[in-house]
Amino acid sequence: MSGKDSIFDENGPGLADFLPDTSSGYTAHAGTPLDKPAPADEASVIAALKTVKDPEIPVNIYDLGLIYEVVCRASGDVDVSMSLTAPGCPVAGEMPQMVADAVAQADGVGNVAVTLVWNPAWTPARMSEDAKLALDFDF
Protein backbone atom coordinates (compact mmCIF):
# COMPACT_ATOMS: atom_id res chain seq x y z
CA MET A 1 0.00 0.00 0.00
CA SER A 2 1.43 3.39 -0.88
CA GLY A 3 1.36 6.33 1.51
CA LYS A 4 -1.56 7.84 -0.37
CA ASP A 5 -3.60 4.67 0.01
CA SER A 6 -3.07 4.52 3.77
CA ILE A 7 -6.03 5.12 6.07
CA PHE A 8 -3.78 7.32 8.22
CA ASP A 9 -3.21 10.86 7.01
CA GLU A 10 0.17 12.25 8.01
CA ASN A 11 -1.33 15.75 8.02
CA GLY A 12 -4.46 14.75 9.91
CA PRO A 13 -5.16 15.04 13.63
CA GLY A 14 -2.73 13.48 16.04
CA LEU A 15 -2.99 12.41 19.66
CA ALA A 16 -2.37 15.98 20.88
CA ASP A 17 -5.56 17.09 19.10
CA PHE A 18 -7.62 14.96 21.48
CA LEU A 19 -5.90 15.85 24.77
CA PRO A 20 -6.90 18.77 27.03
CA ASP A 21 -5.56 22.20 26.08
CA THR A 22 -2.51 22.74 28.26
CA SER A 23 -1.61 26.20 26.98
CA SER A 24 -3.03 27.79 30.13
CA GLY A 25 -1.21 25.33 32.39
CA TYR A 26 -4.28 23.22 33.19
CA THR A 27 -5.96 26.19 34.87
CA ALA A 28 -9.62 27.12 34.42
CA HIS A 29 -10.97 30.56 35.35
CA ALA A 30 -14.40 31.91 36.29
CA GLY A 31 -15.97 34.75 38.27
CA THR A 32 -15.38 38.49 38.38
CA PRO A 33 -13.62 40.80 40.83
CA LEU A 34 -15.76 41.90 43.76
CA ASP A 35 -16.81 45.54 44.25
CA LYS A 36 -16.27 45.24 47.99
CA PRO A 37 -13.49 42.69 48.46
CA ALA A 38 -13.70 40.41 51.48
CA PRO A 39 -12.37 36.91 52.04
CA ALA A 40 -14.67 34.25 50.64
CA ASP A 41 -16.22 31.97 53.22
CA GLU A 42 -14.40 28.61 52.98
CA ALA A 43 -17.54 26.72 54.07
CA SER A 44 -19.48 28.24 51.13
CA VAL A 45 -16.67 27.31 48.74
CA ILE A 46 -16.65 23.72 50.04
CA ALA A 47 -20.44 23.55 49.71
CA ALA A 48 -20.08 24.68 46.08
CA LEU A 49 -17.38 22.08 45.46
CA LYS A 50 -19.71 19.40 46.79
CA THR A 51 -22.23 20.23 44.04
CA VAL A 52 -19.81 18.94 41.39
CA LYS A 53 -19.90 15.20 40.82
CA ASP A 54 -17.55 13.02 38.88
CA PRO A 55 -19.70 11.89 35.93
CA GLU A 56 -18.44 8.31 36.24
CA ILE A 57 -18.68 8.00 40.02
CA PRO A 58 -21.85 9.02 41.92
CA VAL A 59 -19.93 10.96 44.59
CA ASN A 60 -18.99 14.64 44.70
CA ILE A 61 -15.41 15.64 43.92
CA TYR A 62 -14.75 16.98 47.41
CA ASP A 63 -15.62 13.71 49.15
CA LEU A 64 -13.73 11.79 46.47
CA GLY A 65 -10.62 13.64 47.65
CA LEU A 66 -10.00 15.30 44.29
CA ILE A 67 -9.66 18.74 45.88
CA TYR A 68 -6.12 19.16 47.15
CA GLU A 69 -6.15 22.80 48.28
CA VAL A 70 -8.55 25.72 48.60
CA VAL A 71 -7.11 29.20 49.15
CA CYS A 72 -9.57 32.00 49.94
CA ARG A 73 -7.83 35.35 49.40
CA ALA A 74 -8.61 38.67 51.08
CA SER A 75 -9.87 39.97 47.73
CA GLY A 76 -12.57 37.29 47.58
CA ASP A 77 -10.64 35.43 44.90
CA VAL A 78 -10.34 31.67 45.33
CA ASP A 79 -7.61 29.34 44.10
CA VAL A 80 -8.30 25.62 43.96
CA SER A 81 -5.86 22.80 43.25
CA MET A 82 -7.46 19.57 42.18
CA SER A 83 -6.69 16.24 40.58
CA LEU A 84 -8.67 13.56 38.84
CA THR A 85 -8.92 9.86 39.54
CA ALA A 86 -6.70 9.16 36.51
CA PRO A 87 -4.84 11.23 33.90
CA GLY A 88 -6.85 9.53 31.16
CA CYS A 89 -10.15 10.62 32.70
CA PRO A 90 -12.54 11.51 29.86
CA VAL A 91 -13.52 14.80 31.55
CA ALA A 92 -9.93 15.99 32.17
CA GLY A 93 -10.42 18.93 29.84
CA GLU A 94 -13.83 19.88 31.26
CA MET A 95 -13.77 19.18 35.00
CA PRO A 96 -11.62 22.17 36.09
CA GLN A 97 -14.01 24.56 34.32
CA MET A 98 -17.02 22.85 35.91
CA VAL A 99 -15.37 23.35 39.31
CA ALA A 100 -14.44 26.98 38.60
CA ASP A 101 -18.01 27.77 37.51
CA ALA A 102 -19.50 26.13 40.62
CA VAL A 103 -17.15 27.96 43.01
CA ALA A 104 -17.79 31.30 41.24
CA GLN A 105 -21.48 30.93 42.17
CA ALA A 106 -20.75 30.83 45.92
CA ASP A 107 -21.50 33.94 47.96
CA GLY A 108 -18.60 36.33 48.38
CA VAL A 109 -16.42 34.75 45.70
CA GLY A 110 -14.64 36.90 43.11
CA ASN A 111 -12.25 35.46 40.56
CA VAL A 112 -11.69 31.71 40.66
CA ALA A 113 -8.69 29.78 39.36
CA VAL A 114 -8.80 25.98 39.36
CA THR A 115 -5.52 24.27 38.60
CA LEU A 116 -5.40 20.61 37.63
CA VAL A 117 -2.42 18.85 39.19
CA TRP A 118 -1.18 15.28 38.94
CA ASN A 119 1.28 15.25 41.82
CA PRO A 120 0.69 13.70 44.23
CA ALA A 121 -1.35 11.15 42.33
CA TRP A 122 -4.88 10.59 43.59
CA THR A 123 -5.56 7.35 45.46
CA PRO A 124 -8.76 5.98 47.04
CA ALA A 125 -7.20 6.69 50.44
CA ARG A 126 -8.02 10.39 49.85
CA MET A 127 -11.78 9.70 49.91
CA SER A 128 -13.92 10.73 52.86
CA GLU A 129 -15.58 8.04 54.96
CA ASP A 130 -18.93 9.02 53.39
CA ALA A 131 -17.52 8.42 49.90
CA LYS A 132 -16.04 5.09 50.93
CA LEU A 133 -19.41 4.00 52.32
CA ALA A 134 -21.29 5.21 49.23
CA LEU A 135 -18.93 3.28 46.96
CA ASP A 136 -18.74 0.24 49.27
CA PHE A 137 -14.96 0.54 49.69
CA ASP A 138 -13.63 -1.69 52.42
CA PHE A 139 -10.14 -0.68 53.55
C-alpha positions in Angstrom: 0.0 0.0 0.0 1.4 3.4 -0.9 1.4 6.3 1.5 -1.6 7.8 -0.4 -3.6 4.7 0.0 -3.1 4.5 3.8 -6.0 5.1 6.1 -3.8 7.3 8.2 -3.2 10.9 7.0 0.2 12.3 8.0 -1.3 15.7 8.0 -4.5 14.7 9.9 -5.2 15.0 13.6 -2.7 13.5 16.0 -3.0 12.4 19.7 -2.4 16.0 20.9 -5.6 17.1 19.1 -7.6 15.0 21.5 -5.9 15.9 24.8 -6.9 18.8 27.0 -5.6 22.2 26.1 -2.5 22.7 28.3 -1.6 26.2 27.0 -3.0 27.8 30.1 -1.2 25.3 32.4 -4.3 23.2 33.2 -6.0 26.2 34.9 -9.6 27.1 34.4 -11.0 30.6 35.3 -14.4 31.9 36.3 -16.0 34.7 38.3 -15.4 38.5 38.4 -13.6 40.8 40.8 -15.8 41.9 43.8 -16.8 45.5 44.2 -16.3 45.2 48.0 -13.5 42.7 48.5 -13.7 40.4 51.5 -12.4 36.9 52.0 -14.7 34.3 50.6 -16.2 32.0 53.2 -14.4 28.6 53.0 -17.5 26.7 54.1 -19.5 28.2 51.1 -16.7 27.3 48.7 -16.6 23.7 50.0 -20.4 23.5 49.7 -20.1 24.7 46.1 -17.4 22.1 45.5 -19.7 19.4 46.8 -22.2 20.2 44.0 -19.8 18.9 41.4 -19.9 15.2 40.8 -17.6 13.0 38.9 -19.7 11.9 35.9 -18.4 8.3 36.2 -18.7 8.0 40.0 -21.9 9.0 41.9 -19.9 11.0 44.6 -19.0 14.6 44.7 -15.4 15.6 43.9 -14.8 17.0 47.4 -15.6 13.7 49.2 -13.7 11.8 46.5 -10.6 13.6 47.6 -10.0 15.3 44.3 -9.7 18.7 45.9 -6.1 19.2 47.2 -6.1 22.8 48.3 -8.5 25.7 48.6 -7.1 29.2 49.2 -9.6 32.0 49.9 -7.8 35.3 49.4 -8.6 38.7 51.1 -9.9 40.0 47.7 -12.6 37.3 47.6 -10.6 35.4 44.9 -10.3 31.7 45.3 -7.6 29.3 44.1 -8.3 25.6 44.0 -5.9 22.8 43.2 -7.5 19.6 42.2 -6.7 16.2 40.6 -8.7 13.6 38.8 -8.9 9.9 39.5 -6.7 9.2 36.5 -4.8 11.2 33.9 -6.9 9.5 31.2 -10.1 10.6 32.7 -12.5 11.5 29.9 -13.5 14.8 31.6 -9.9 16.0 32.2 -10.4 18.9 29.8 -13.8 19.9 31.3 -13.8 19.2 35.0 -11.6 22.2 36.1 -14.0 24.6 34.3 -17.0 22.8 35.9 -15.4 23.3 39.3 -14.4 27.0 38.6 -18.0 27.8 37.5 -19.5 26.1 40.6 -17.2 28.0 43.0 -17.8 31.3 41.2 -21.5 30.9 42.2 -20.8 30.8 45.9 -21.5 33.9 48.0 -18.6 36.3 48.4 -16.4 34.8 45.7 -14.6 36.9 43.1 -12.3 35.5 40.6 -11.7 31.7 40.7 -8.7 29.8 39.4 -8.8 26.0 39.4 -5.5 24.3 38.6 -5.4 20.6 37.6 -2.4 18.8 39.2 -1.2 15.3 38.9 1.3 15.3 41.8 0.7 13.7 44.2 -1.3 11.2 42.3 -4.9 10.6 43.6 -5.6 7.3 45.5 -8.8 6.0 47.0 -7.2 6.7 50.4 -8.0 10.4 49.8 -11.8 9.7 49.9 -13.9 10.7 52.9 -15.6 8.0 55.0 -18.9 9.0 53.4 -17.5 8.4 49.9 -16.0 5.1 50.9 -19.4 4.0 52.3 -21.3 5.2 49.2 -18.9 3.3 47.0 -18.7 0.2 49.3 -15.0 0.5 49.7 -13.6 -1.7 52.4 -10.1 -0.7 53.6 
